[in-house]
Structure formats: C-alpha cells, structure tokens
Amino acid sequence: MNKLSDEQQQFIFKRSFFQQIGAYAGWSIGLSAVAAWLLLLWLKPTMVSTSTILQMLKDKQLDTLQLAELAVTGATAVSAVFVLIFVMAMMIVSAAKKERRYLDIIRSLEQE
C-alpha cells in the first residue's frame, strides 16, 4: 500500500480537526436549544407552552378569539423552531461521528 503524500496527510489532519469541532458544536447547539426552551418555559411560558395559553383562555384572561389563536399558534411555532434546531444539531453530531469513522478507516489503511 502506498503511503499518503504530505498534502493528503494535511487534508486528513484538517478533516480530523473539523470533525472534532463539529461534534462539540453539534452538542453545544443542541444543549443550548434545550436550555433556551426551558428558560423560556420558566420565564415566559406563554411563548412555548400551549397549555399555559389554554389555561389563560379558560380563565378568561385573553380578550378575543383572534388573540388566542395567534397565541396558540405562536407558542407552537416557537417550540417547533427549538425542536428543529435540536434535530439539526443532532444531525451535526451524527455527521461528525461518521466522519470520524471514515478517518479511522483511512488511517488504518495507511498503516497497512
């Protein structure tokens, strides 16, 4: 088996570096999204909790039906955005794991 050229080794080194950063970035983004959602739930539950809005409707704290519909839709949309951010972060983590496997295969072939 031929050894890798210096250019190829540098490429693998860079890919390894970015793979490590990608894994940490994915987890950081995912945990940040969960923390932000929980913080919003604690500080401003009407932004993320439809049950809070429905309770406000039952208690007649909201004046119009239109306002209530917008509030319920808004809470669902904000929660959906956080779910999407979390899913995208987990996709980054998955891609980083696959990249690490590919790099391990290349390194093992180089050593043969």
Secondary structure, 3 states (H helix, E strand, C coil): CCCCCHHHHHHHHHHHHHHHHHHHHHHHHHHHHHHHHHHHHHHCHHHCCHHHHHHHHHCCCCCCHHHHHHHHHHHHHHHHHHHHHHHHHHHHHHHHHHHHHHHHHHHHHHHC
